[in-house]
Amino acid sequence: MDTHAEPEPPRTDAIASGPPIRQLFRNVIADCLPGRRPPQAAMLFDAEIDPFWDDRSFLGAFYNEILHQDTCQPATADGLVLPAILAADDRVPARHRFQAVHLLFRAATVAEHHLAETWPDSPRHADPDSEARARSAVQARTPDLLNRWSAECPAVRLALAGLAVVFPTDRTLPALAPRLHGFTNQHGRGTDIGDYVRFVLVLASQNEERIRTLTESLTGAHWAGTARELPTRARALHLLGQMLAEVGAELTQPRGRQ
């Protein structure tokens, strides 16, 4: 045996590998969640990591580990603590905070999305118990995220507005109109951001007739259709999810309707 062989690198060196965004996320989660972590955190802390991953491929795998192919599983609710922490930490770049809030929105609206996609059939991969737990997990984190509004950039505010109408309260709904006033002035009707903001404000009105009418109008004009027989909330949140995804794409690379 060669007694002068180089020692094995310590585990702390091993987990320092991987793309930069993995290292950043790991640092944030280590600081904010020092105790027991959900199983999805293994993507950040396990020594085994694909050395060929870049930021984009890692993010896709990491978020899919939390919300697997847009379906809720028994472990989903516990894993949602990770994007909630990342969305509230200023060390995380704004575009990634937006993605974290968007993931929370998707997890909270899985049931409506699947219902709209499969109507009149039942969703094949539905797990009502896991969906309810995921929704409750996001709802519990939403007030703290909304409290960051004044410190957040415009992009993240748009995502937070989506969460606000998913979980309406007597405090948050009246605040949306003044908070979104600048967006309505800067982005006219017929633009992705302008239509999204106006739709959020109609949802905040909680006037079912107005919501149903605008959902039908916007769906027919630009977005994937849903059956008129669907409950209004399912149609509206399915549409809002499409719009938020397009807004996110526009904020990183302008495209679509201008």
Backbone as CSV, one residue per row, in Angstrom:
resi,resn,N_x,N_y,N_z,CA_x,CA_y,CA_z,C_x,C_y,C_z
1,MET,0.856,-1.198,0.000,0.000,0.000,0.000,0.888,1.242,0.000
2,ASP,0.498,2.231,-0.794,1.257,3.483,-0.855,0.819,4.377,0.294
3,THR,1.685,4.484,1.294,1.320,5.284,2.480,1.361,6.772,2.204
4,HIS,1.867,7.149,1.021,1.958,8.575,0.695,0.867,9.018,-0.285
5,ALA,-0.115,8.143,-0.501,-1.193,8.497,-1.435,-1.962,9.704,-0.904
6,GLU,-2.511,10.480,-1.827,-3.286,11.655,-1.446,-4.554,11.210,-0.716
7,PRO,-4.927,11.864,0.358,-6.146,11.489,1.081,-7.393,11.797,0.254
8,GLU,-8.466,11.094,0.570,-9.746,11.373,-0.083,-10.193,12.788,0.245
9,PRO,-10.739,13.520,-0.751,-11.229,14.870,-0.437,-12.379,14.799,0.547
10,PRO,-12.461,15.743,1.463,-13.566,15.729,2.431,-14.899,15.928,1.734
11,ARG,-15.968,15.506,2.391,-17.315,15.598,1.813,-17.689,17.039,1.493
12,THR,-17.220,17.972,2.304,-17.554,19.372,2.037,-17.014,19.826,0.701
13,ASP,-15.861,19.255,0.267,-15.346,19.585,-1.056,-16.186,18.927,-2.137
14,ALA,-16.626,17.711,-1.851,-17.382,16.980,-2.865,-18.686,17.681,-3.194
15,ILE,-19.387,18.181,-2.157,-20.673,18.792,-2.454,-20.517,20.219,-2.969
16,ALA,-19.299,20.717,-3.025,-19.076,22.047,-3.608,-19.046,21.995,-5.127
17,SER,-19.145,20.770,-5.691,-19.137,20.638,-7.141,-20.521,20.978,-7.688
18,GLY,-20.599,20.991,-9.002,-21.881,21.272,-9.628,-21.986,22.704,-10.088
19,PRO,-23.090,23.029,-10.746,-23.251,24.371,-11.321,-23.388,25.438,-10.231
20,PRO,-23.085,26.681,-10.569,-23.119,27.759,-9.561,-24.460,27.898,-8.852
21,ILE,-25.568,27.706,-9.575,-26.866,27.908,-8.933,-27.101,26.855,-7.867
22,ARG,-26.573,25.660,-8.050,-26.700,24.625,-7.014,-25.957,25.054,-5.748
23,GLN,-24.770,25.586,-5.936,-23.988,26.018,-4.783,-24.692,27.147,-4.035
24,LEU,-25.264,28.092,-4.790,-25.978,29.198,-4.153,-27.197,28.693,-3.387
25,PHE,-28.008,27.862,-4.033,-29.200,27.326,-3.374,-28.817,26.551,-2.117
26,ARG,-27.740,25.766,-2.218,-27.321,24.974,-1.058,-26.940,25.890,0.104
27,ASN,-26.232,26.965,-0.178,-25.832,27.895,0.885,-27.053,28.531,1.552
28,VAL,-28.023,28.926,0.742,-29.219,29.560,1.288,-29.996,28.575,2.162
29,ILE,-30.196,27.363,1.661,-30.962,26.370,2.421,-30.205,25.963,3.684
30,ALA,-28.889,25.837,3.598,-28.103,25.480,4.782,-28.242,26.538,5.868
31,ASP,-28.267,27.816,5.468,-28.389,28.904,6.438,-29.792,28.992,7.033
32,CYS,-30.804,28.792,6.184,-32.186,29.040,6.611,-32.896,27.791,7.126
33,LEU,-32.362,26.626,6.808,-32.987,25.377,7.225,-31.896,24.441,7.741
34,PRO,-31.315,24.782,8.900,-30.158,24.032,9.383,-30.501,22.655,9.943
35,GLY,-31.747,22.419,10.313,-32.130,21.143,10.905,-32.537,20.124,9.864
36,ARG,-33.560,19.381,10.186,-34.045,18.340,9.284,-34.588,18.964,7.999
37,ARG,-34.221,18.381,6.887,-34.638,18.913,5.593,-35.473,17.881,4.839
38,PRO,-36.317,18.337,3.895,-37.117,17.390,3.119,-36.228,16.572,2.192
39,PRO,-36.704,15.430,1.717,-35.865,14.560,0.885,-35.377,15.227,-0.395
40,GLN,-36.139,16.189,-0.913,-35.726,16.849,-2.151,-34.443,17.656,-1.988
41,ALA,-34.092,17.984,-0.753,-32.852,18.727,-0.503,-31.615,17.910,-0.843
42,ALA,-31.774,16.599,-1.018,-30.635,15.781,-1.425,-30.047,16.268,-2.741
43,MET,-30.876,16.882,-3.585,-30.373,17.436,-4.844,-29.323,18.518,-4.599
44,LEU,-29.363,19.123,-3.435,-28.414,20.183,-3.105,-27.229,19.681,-2.294
45,PHE,-27.455,18.688,-1.461,-26.442,18.326,-0.472,-25.746,16.993,-0.726
46,ASP,-26.307,16.118,-1.545,-25.633,14.848,-1.793,-24.341,15.056,-2.564
47,ALA,-23.340,14.254,-2.253,-22.043,14.389,-2.926,-22.133,14.018,-4.395
48,GLU,-22.989,13.044,-4.730,-23.107,12.597,-6.111,-23.860,13.651,-6.922
49,ILE,-23.197,14.200,-7.900,-23.809,15.221,-8.747,-23.241,15.094,-10.144
50,ASP,-24.093,15.212,-11.122,-23.648,15.111,-12.513,-22.745,16.305,-12.845
51,PRO,-21.469,16.083,-13.138,-20.558,17.208,-13.378,-20.857,17.956,-14.670
52,PHE,-21.702,17.380,-15.518,-21.979,18.015,-16.808,-23.230,18.899,-16.762
53,TRP,-23.894,18.920,-15.618,-25.043,19.796,-15.503,-24.617,21.252,-15.527
54,ASP,-25.428,22.069,-16.198,-25.270,23.516,-16.085,-26.438,24.040,-15.249
55,ASP,-26.498,25.345,-15.060,-27.557,25.903,-14.221,-28.938,25.490,-14.715
56,ARG,-29.150,25.603,-16.010,-30.492,25.359,-16.548,-30.934,23.914,-16.347
57,SER,-30.064,22.967,-16.665,-30.446,21.566,-16.525,-30.611,21.185,-15.061
58,PHE,-29.777,21.759,-14.199,-29.928,21.470,-12.777,-31.257,21.996,-12.255
59,LEU,-31.607,23.229,-12.617,-32.856,23.804,-12.138,-34.051,22.961,-12.568
60,GLY,-34.041,22.504,-13.819,-35.133,21.666,-14.285,-35.269,20.406,-13.449
61,ALA,-34.142,19.768,-13.161,-34.171,18.541,-12.367,-34.582,18.827,-10.917
62,PHE,-34.079,19.915,-10.365,-34.370,20.253,-8.969,-35.852,20.561,-8.773
63,TYR,-36.410,21.407,-9.637,-37.818,21.752,-9.488,-38.721,20.559,-9.790
64,ASN,-38.297,19.695,-10.719,-39.086,18.503,-11.007,-39.066,17.526,-9.837
65,GLU,-37.989,17.555,-9.062,-37.914,16.710,-7.876,-38.949,17.156,-6.840
66,ILE,-39.245,18.436,-6.808,-40.212,18.966,-5.844,-41.641,18.777,-6.346
67,LEU,-41.905,19.189,-7.584,-43.232,19.057,-8.198,-43.058,18.204,-9.448
68,HIS,-43.206,16.911,-9.295,-42.843,15.968,-10.358,-43.847,16.015,-11.500
69,GLN,-43.388,16.533,-12.640,-44.222,16.607,-13.843,-45.588,17.229,-13.544
70,ASP,-45.554,18.288,-12.754,-46.771,19.030,-12.408,-47.821,18.165,-11.722
71,THR,-47.378,17.189,-10.939,-48.292,16.391,-10.132,-47.821,16.426,-8.684
72,CYS,-48.769,16.320,-7.774,-48.445,16.296,-6.355,-48.365,14.857,-5.866
73,GLN,-47.337,14.577,-5.111,-47.118,13.282,-4.501,-47.034,13.474,-2.988
74,PRO,-47.012,12.374,-2.213,-47.013,12.532,-0.762,-45.904,13.432,-0.210
75,ALA,-44.742,13.463,-0.857,-43.623,14.262,-0.347,-43.616,15.695,-0.874
76,THR,-44.530,16.020,-1.779,-44.504,17.344,-2.400,-44.645,18.467,-1.381
77,ALA,-45.611,18.337,-0.483,-45.872,19.422,0.480,-44.634,19.742,1.297
78,ASP,-43.930,18.724,1.749,-42.728,18.967,2.547,-41.647,19.659,1.716
79,GLY,-41.527,19.271,0.446,-40.493,19.847,-0.405,-40.722,21.303,-0.751
80,LEU,-41.957,21.778,-0.636,-42.255,23.155,-1.024,-41.621,24.186,-0.103
81,VAL,-41.127,23.742,1.037,-40.395,24.667,1.905,-39.150,25.194,1.199
82,LEU,-38.586,24.410,0.285,-37.350,24.827,-0.387,-37.578,26.026,-1.304
83,PRO,-38.516,25.973,-2.265,-38.733,27.189,-3.073,-39.252,28.357,-2.252
84,ALA,-39.987,28.091,-1.172,-40.467,29.193,-0.339,-39.296,29.937,0.300
85,ILE,-38.297,29.194,0.764,-37.111,29.830,1.342,-36.327,30.574,0.266
86,LEU,-36.140,29.958,-0.881,-35.373,30.581,-1.964,-36.056,31.852,-2.458
87,ALA,-37.391,31.852,-2.482,-38.137,33.014,-2.971,-38.023,34.206,-2.039
88,ALA,-37.610,33.957,-0.800,-37.572,35.028,0.199,-36.158,35.442,0.566
89,ASP,-35.176,35.027,-0.200,-33.787,35.333,0.143,-33.175,36.193,-0.957
90,ASP,-32.678,37.352,-0.588,-32.167,38.304,-1.575,-30.843,37.868,-2.201
91,ARG,-30.226,36.844,-1.665,-29.036,36.311,-2.325,-29.389,35.605,-3.626
92,VAL,-30.616,35.165,-3.738,-31.084,34.465,-4.934,-31.462,35.517,-5.976
93,PRO,-30.922,35.434,-7.198,-31.253,36.432,-8.221,-32.753,36.506,-8.488
94,ALA,-33.201,37.665,-8.926,-34.638,37.918,-9.091,-35.303,36.901,-10.005
95,ARG,-34.649,36.534,-11.106,-35.294,35.600,-12.029,-35.528,34.253,-11.371
96,HIS,-34.659,33.868,-10.447,-34.833,32.594,-9.754,-35.846,32.726,-8.617
97,ARG,-35.954,33.896,-8.021,-37.031,34.113,-7.048,-38.380,34.043,-7.756
98,PHE,-38.450,34.616,-8.952,-39.678,34.510,-9.749,-40.013,33.049,-9.994
99,GLN,-39.036,32.253,-10.425,-39.290,30.843,-10.708,-39.741,30.091,-9.467
100,ALA,-39.172,30.451,-8.317,-39.565,29.791,-7.076,-41.024,30.104,-6.729
101,VAL,-41.426,31.363,-6.858,-42.822,31.725,-6.591,-43.734,31.067,-7.614
102,HIS,-43.296,31.029,-8.863,-44.093,30.383,-9.910,-44.305,28.908,-9.584
103,LEU,-43.281,28.235,-9.090,-43.422,26.836,-8.703,-44.454,26.688,-7.580
104,LEU,-44.421,27.598,-6.619,-45.412,27.564,-5.544,-46.826,27.753,-6.100
105,PHE,-46.974,28.667,-7.041,-48.279,28.876,-7.691,-48.739,27.596,-8.375
106,ARG,-47.858,26.964,-9.125,-48.222,25.734,-9.832,-48.632,24.634,-8.862
107,ALA,-47.889,24.506,-7.769,-48.217,23.470,-6.785,-49.573,23.733,-6.140
108,ALA,-49.891,25.006,-5.915,-51.145,25.357,-5.256,-52.348,25.203,-6.172
109,THR,-52.131,25.157,-7.481,-53.241,25.115,-8.438,-53.237,23.846,-9.283
110,VAL,-52.552,22.815,-8.823,-52.487,21.561,-9.581,-53.884,21.004,-9.840
111,ALA,-54.734,20.993,-8.818,-56.059,20.389,-8.975,-56.864,21.102,-10.058
112,GLU,-56.855,22.446,-10.038,-57.604,23.199,-11.054,-57.009,22.994,-12.438
113,HIS,-55.685,22.971,-12.512,-55.025,22.786,-13.803,-55.388,21.438,-14.417
114,HIS,-55.297,20.382,-13.635,-55.594,19.051,-14.163,-57.066,18.905,-14.516
115,LEU,-57.931,19.493,-13.703,-59.365,19.433,-14.009,-59.650,20.110,-15.348
116,ALA,-59.043,21.276,-15.570,-59.255,21.997,-16.825,-58.668,21.255,-18.015
117,GLU,-57.546,20.580,-17.806,-56.875,19.876,-18.902,-57.618,18.612,-19.327
118,THR,-58.288,17.954,-18.395,-58.842,16.629,-18.687,-60.366,16.590,-18.781
119,TRP,-61.040,17.663,-18.430,-62.502,17.678,-18.438,-63.053,17.191,-19.772
120,PRO,-64.092,16.344,-19.768,-64.926,15.905,-18.635,-64.397,14.647,-17.924
121,ASP,-63.246,14.136,-18.351,-62.682,12.974,-17.672,-62.015,13.391,-16.368
122,SER,-61.805,12.427,-15.493,-61.080,12.687,-14.250,-59.585,12.670,-14.520
123,PRO,-58.825,13.528,-13.860,-57.367,13.519,-14.041,-56.783,12.147,-13.705
124,ARG,-55.911,11.645,-14.566,-55.376,10.285,-14.397,-54.446,10.179,-13.201
125,HIS,-53.667,11.214,-12.945,-52.648,11.139,-11.906,-53.003,11.991,-10.689
126,ALA,-54.283,12.213,-10.481,-54.699,13.042,-9.353,-54.430,12.326,-8.029
127,ASP,-54.023,13.107,-7.062,-53.819,12.621,-5.695,-54.399,13.698,-4.783
128,PRO,-55.716,13.640,-4.551,-56.371,14.743,-3.826,-55.752,15.051,-2.469
129,ASP,-55.344,14.028,-1.727,-54.756,14.288,-0.413,-53.437,15.055,-0.537
130,SER,-52.579,14.613,-1.461,-51.292,15.292,-1.647,-51.491,16.696,-2.200
131,GLU,-52.487,16.863,-3.074,-52.766,18.188,-3.626,-53.250,19.139,-2.531
132,ALA,-54.094,18.631,-1.642,-54.588,19.474,-0.549,-53.461,19.854,0.400
133,ARG,-52.561,18.919,0.683,-51.437,19.219,1.571,-50.491,20.227,0.920
134,ALA,-50.258,20.082,-0.377,-49.394,21.031,-1.077,-50.012,22.423,-1.072
135,ARG,-51.292,22.473,-1.321,-51.985,23.767,-1.309,-51.872,24.423,0.065
136,SER,-52.070,23.649,1.126,-51.971,24.193,2.479,-50.554,24.667,2.789
137,ALA,-49.568,23.928,2.273,-48.172,24.314,2.505,-47.861,25.656,1.850
138,VAL,-48.364,25.862,0.640,-48.138,27.136,-0.047,-48.910,28.251,0.652
139,GLN,-50.138,27.962,1.046,-50.951,28.976,1.722,-50.281,29.461,2.998
140,ALA,-49.654,28.547,3.731,-49.001,28.921,4.980,-47.821,29.857,4.741
141,ARG,-47.169,29.745,3.590,-46.002,30.570,3.285,-46.356,31.881,2.583
142,THR,-47.562,31.967,2.043,-47.921,33.121,1.222,-47.894,34.451,1.975
143,PRO,-48.411,34.554,3.201,-48.369,35.868,3.873,-46.957,36.419,4.023
144,ASP,-45.995,35.579,4.383,-44.614,36.066,4.523,-44.055,36.532,3.187
145,LEU,-44.388,35.830,2.126,-43.906,36.239,0.805,-44.544,37.552,0.373
146,LEU,-45.833,37.710,0.628,-46.504,38.956,0.257,-45.986,40.136,1.079
147,ASN,-45.518,39.873,2.286,-44.948,40.947,3.105,-43.662,41.511,2.503
148,ARG,-43.083,40.788,1.549,-41.865,41.261,0.881,-42.174,42.182,-0.299
149,TRP,-43.427,42.459,-0.566,-43.821,43.166,-1.788,-43.011,44.442,-2.011
150,SER,-42.916,45.288,-1.011,-42.267,46.592,-1.201,-40.782,46.457,-1.503
151,ALA,-40.172,45.353,-1.078,-38.743,45.154,-1.314,-38.470,44.371,-2.589
152,GLU,-39.524,43.870,-3.234,-39.334,43.007,-4.388,-39.263,43.791,-5.701
153,CYS,-38.666,43.147,-6.689,-38.588,43.730,-8.027,-39.928,43.526,-8.735
154,PRO,-40.180,44.253,-9.837,-41.463,44.122,-10.531,-41.788,42.703,-10.978
155,ALA,-40.802,41.961,-11.440,-41.075,40.602,-11.937,-41.632,39.726,-10.830
156,VAL,-41.000,39.736,-9.676,-41.461,38.885,-8.575,-42.812,39.376,-8.065
157,ARG,-43.057,40.669,-8.117,-44.363,41.177,-7.696,-45.480,40.583,-8.546
158,LEU,-45.227,40.413,-9.838,-46.239,39.824,-10.711,-46.558,38.396,-10.290
159,ALA,-45.532,37.638,-9.935,-45.765,36.272,-9.472,-46.488,36.266,-8.134
160,LEU,-46.116,37.179,-7.243,-46.786,37.270,-5.943,-48.257,37.644,-6.104
161,ALA,-48.577,38.457,-7.095,-49.976,38.816,-7.339,-50.797,37.577,-7.679
162,GLY,-50.176,36.637,-8.402,-50.864,35.389,-8.693,-51.180,34.611,-7.430
163,LEU,-50.213,34.528,-6.515,-50.470,33.839,-5.241,-51.556,34.545,-4.437
164,ALA,-51.574,35.875,-4.508,-52.549,36.634,-3.717,-53.976,36.290,-4.107
165,VAL,-54.235,36.056,-5.400,-55.610,35.741,-5.799,-55.922,34.258,-5.659
166,VAL,-54.906,33.416,-5.562,-55.151,32.006,-5.254,-55.614,31.879,-3.808
167,PHE,-55.032,32.708,-2.923,-55.361,32.679,-1.498,-55.872,34.054,-1.064
168,PRO,-57.076,34.416,-1.474,-57.581,35.767,-1.190,-57.900,35.962,0.293
169,THR,-57.592,37.151,0.773,-57.974,37.545,2.132,-58.516,38.967,2.092
170,ASP,-59.202,39.344,3.152,-59.751,40.703,3.224,-58.651,41.753,3.268
171,ARG,-57.448,41.352,3.615,-56.333,42.301,3.685,-55.609,42.409,2.346
172,THR,-55.375,41.264,1.699,-54.535,41.290,0.502,-55.286,41.748,-0.749
173,LEU,-56.559,41.383,-0.885,-57.261,41.720,-2.121,-57.395,43.221,-2.335
174,PRO,-57.824,44.012,-1.322,-57.916,45.458,-1.559,-56.564,46.101,-1.855
175,ALA,-55.475,45.475,-1.399,-54.144,46.061,-1.610,-53.647,45.867,-3.034
176,LEU,-54.251,44.931,-3.775,-53.704,44.620,-5.092,-53.856,45.768,-6.089
177,ALA,-54.998,46.428,-6.088,-55.215,47.496,-7.078,-54.155,48.594,-6.973
178,PRO,-53.931,49.177,-5.795,-52.871,50.194,-5.732,-51.480,49.618,-5.987
179,ARG,-51.255,48.393,-5.574,-49.938,47.800,-5.783,-49.653,47.543,-7.255
180,LEU,-50.699,47.285,-8.039,-50.512,46.964,-9.456,-50.776,48.158,-10.366
181,HIS,-51.037,49.313,-9.758,-51.393,50.497,-10.554,-50.307,50.842,-11.573
182,GLY,-49.050,50.779,-11.164,-47.970,51.111,-12.090,-47.927,50.184,-13.293
183,PHE,-48.230,48.924,-13.094,-48.235,47.970,-14.208,-49.330,48.305,-15.216
184,THR,-50.514,48.665,-14.714,-51.605,48.965,-15.641,-51.305,50.222,-16.441
185,ASN,-50.561,51.153,-15.868,-50.187,52.363,-16.605,-49.136,52.081,-17.673
186,GLN,-48.221,51.168,-17.383,-47.090,50.914,-18.280,-47.375,49.862,-19.346
187,HIS,-48.329,48.968,-19.084,-48.575,47.842,-19.993,-50.044,47.829,-20.384
188,GLY,-50.294,48.108,-21.654,-51.664,48.218,-22.121,-52.327,46.881,-22.364
189,ARG,-53.612,46.936,-22.668,-54.342,45.731,-23.032,-53.728,45.129,-24.301
190,GLY,-53.766,43.814,-24.392,-53.198,43.152,-25.562,-51.732,42.821,-25.413
191,THR,-51.109,43.190,-24.282,-49.748,42.747,-23.985,-49.839,41.661,-22.919
192,ASP,-48.844,40.792,-22.874,-48.884,39.697,-21.914,-48.995,40.218,-20.481
193,ILE,-48.125,41.181,-20.124,-48.137,41.693,-18.756,-49.412,42.478,-18.490
194,GLY,-49.823,43.307,-19.437,-51.031,44.108,-19.252,-52.265,43.248,-19.049
195,ASP,-52.430,42.219,-19.879,-53.599,41.350,-19.742,-53.540,40.543,-18.450
196,TYR,-52.344,40.107,-18.076,-52.190,39.344,-16.847,-52.605,40.193,-15.642
197,VAL,-52.103,41.404,-15.571,-52.409,42.270,-14.427,-53.903,42.575,-14.363
198,ARG,-54.508,42.865,-15.487,-55.942,43.174,-15.491,-56.765,41.950,-15.101
199,PHE,-56.313,40.784,-15.504,-57.021,39.567,-15.122,-56.888,39.322,-13.626
200,VAL,-55.703,39.542,-13.080,-55.508,39.423,-11.630,-56.481,40.345,-10.893
201,LEU,-56.632,41.565,-11.368,-57.511,42.520,-10.686,-58.973,42.098,-10.777
202,VAL,-59.367,41.494,-11.891,-60.736,40.982,-11.988,-60.929,39.803,-11.036
203,LEU,-59.931,38.926,-10.948,-60.012,37.824,-9.992,-60.122,38.364,-8.560
204,ALA,-59.400,39.435,-8.286,-59.444,40.022,-6.950,-60.813,40.615,-6.626
205,SER,-61.582,40.959,-7.641,-62.921,41.509,-7.417,-63.876,40.462,-6.868
206,GLN,-63.564,39.179,-7.095,-64.391,38.051,-6.665,-65.816,38.125,-7.210
207,ASN,-65.962,38.828,-8.330,-67.251,38.901,-9.022,-67.277,37.785,-10.061
208,GLU,-68.029,36.730,-9.771,-67.960,35.533,-10.622,-68.380,35.810,-12.052
209,GLU,-69.344,36.674,-12.242,-69.792,36.968,-13.604,-68.689,37.672,-14.391
210,ARG,-68.033,38.643,-13.784,-66.925,39.329,-14.448,-65.776,38.361,-14.725
211,ILE,-65.486,37.501,-13.762,-64.395,36.537,-13.952,-64.721,35.592,-15.093
212,ARG,-65.950,35.086,-15.110,-66.348,34.150,-16.164,-66.286,34.828,-17.537
213,THR,-66.762,36.056,-17.617,-66.787,36.767,-18.902,-65.374,37.030,-19.422
214,LEU,-64.485,37.520,-18.549,-63.126,37.830,-18.995,-62.345,36.552,-19.287
215,THR,-62.579,35.501,-18.517,-61.917,34.225,-18.803,-62.285,33.743,-20.192
216,GLU,-63.556,33.809,-20.514,-64.007,33.370,-21.835,-63.403,34.246,-22.924
217,SER,-63.367,35.555,-22.709,-62.834,36.477,-23.705,-61.349,36.236,-23.959
218,LEU,-60.555,36.135,-22.893,-59.115,35.956,-23.049,-58.775,34.571,-23.593
219,THR,-59.503,33.563,-23.134,-59.234,32.208,-23.609,-59.494,32.120,-25.102
220,GLY,-60.601,32.678,-25.538,-60.933,32.608,-26.956,-59.963,33.378,-27.821
221,ALA,-59.368,34.418,-27.268,-58.489,35.275,-28.068,-57.074,34.731,-28.188
222,HIS,-56.494,34.227,-27.102,-55.054,33.969,-27.133,-54.584,32.680,-26.478
223,TRP,-55.417,32.027,-25.666,-54.890,30.998,-24.786,-55.579,29.657,-25.005
224,ALA,-54.975,28.595,-24.481,-55.542,27.261,-24.623,-56.948,27.226,-24.036
225,GLY,-57.876,26.684,-24.805,-59.270,26.701,-24.404,-59.592,25.710,-23.300
226,THR,-60.665,25.996,-22.596,-61.196,25.087,-21.583,-62.704,25.041,-21.745
227,ALA,-63.305,23.957,-21.269,-64.743,23.754,-21.446,-65.547,24.766,-20.640
228,ARG,-66.592,25.296,-21.250,-67.437,26.266,-20.562,-68.145,25.654,-19.357
229,GLU,-68.300,24.327,-19.363,-69.003,23.669,-18.261,-68.157,23.575,-16.987
230,LEU,-66.867,23.854,-17.107,-65.983,23.783,-15.947,-66.377,24.808,-14.885
231,PRO,-66.107,24.506,-13.607,-66.252,25.547,-12.585,-65.405,26.760,-12.936
232,THR,-65.947,27.932,-12.651,-65.269,29.178,-13.037,-63.862,29.253,-12.457
233,ARG,-63.692,28.857,-11.204,-62.371,28.953,-10.576,-61.342,28.106,-11.313
234,ALA,-61.722,26.905,-11.711,-60.781,26.035,-12.419,-60.374,26.653,-13.752
235,ARG,-61.345,27.166,-14.494,-61.025,27.810,-15.770,-60.118,29.017,-15.561
236,ALA,-60.444,29.821,-14.555,-59.704,31.066,-14.331,-58.259,30.787,-13.905
237,LEU,-58.067,29.852,-12.978,-56.704,29.575,-12.515,-55.885,28.849,-13.573
238,HIS,-56.533,28.049,-14.397,-55.830,27.429,-15.523,-55.328,28.502,-16.479
239,LEU,-56.170,29.479,-16.758,-55.769,30.587,-17.626,-54.685,31.427,-16.970
240,LEU,-54.850,31.727,-15.689,-53.856,32.549,-14.996,-52.488,31.863,-15.010
241,GLY,-52.467,30.542,-14.859,-51.203,29.808,-14.922,-50.527,29.938,-16.264
242,GLN,-51.302,29.858,-17.354,-50.732,30.051,-18.685,-50.137,31.452,-18.827
243,MET,-50.881,32.424,-18.344,-50.448,33.806,-18.475,-49.178,34.066,-17.670
244,LEU,-49.101,33.520,-16.463,-47.925,33.733,-15.631,-46.695,33.090,-16.262
245,ALA,-46.868,31.915,-16.863,-45.746,31.268,-17.545,-45.256,32.131,-18.706
246,GLU,-46.173,32.728,-19.437,-45.777,33.575,-20.560,-45.108,34.857,-20.083
247,VAL,-45.611,35.418,-18.998,-44.981,36.608,-18.414,-43.555,36.283,-17.994
248,GLY,-43.358,35.119,-17.377,-42.015,34.723,-16.982,-41.086,34.599,-18.168
249,ALA,-41.578,34.021,-19.258,-40.762,33.901,-20.463,-40.429,35.276,-21.041
250,GLU,-41.402,36.177,-21.000,-41.180,37.525,-21.548,-40.174,38.307,-20.723
251,LEU,-40.186,38.087,-19.418,-39.284,38.841,-18.556,-37.826,38.416,-18.744
252,THR,-37.605,37.171,-19.169,-36.236,36.721,-19.393,-35.806,36.903,-20.843
253,GLN,-36.773,36.807,-21.763,-36.456,37.009,-23.175,-37.701,37.515,-23.870
254,PRO,-37.832,38.810,-24.094,-39.052,39.374,-24.643,-39.474,38.674,-25.926
255,ARG,-40.738,38.286,-25.937,-41.302,37.647,-27.117,-42.816,37.688,-26.994
256,GLY,-43.498,37.093,-27.972,-44.960,37.007,-27.897,-45.594,38.334,-28.278
257,ARG,-46.806,38.539,-27.784,-47.569,39.732,-28.142,-46.976,40.943,-27.463
258,GLN,-46.717,41.965,-28.204,-46.144,43.193,-27.668,-47.118,44.339,-27.893
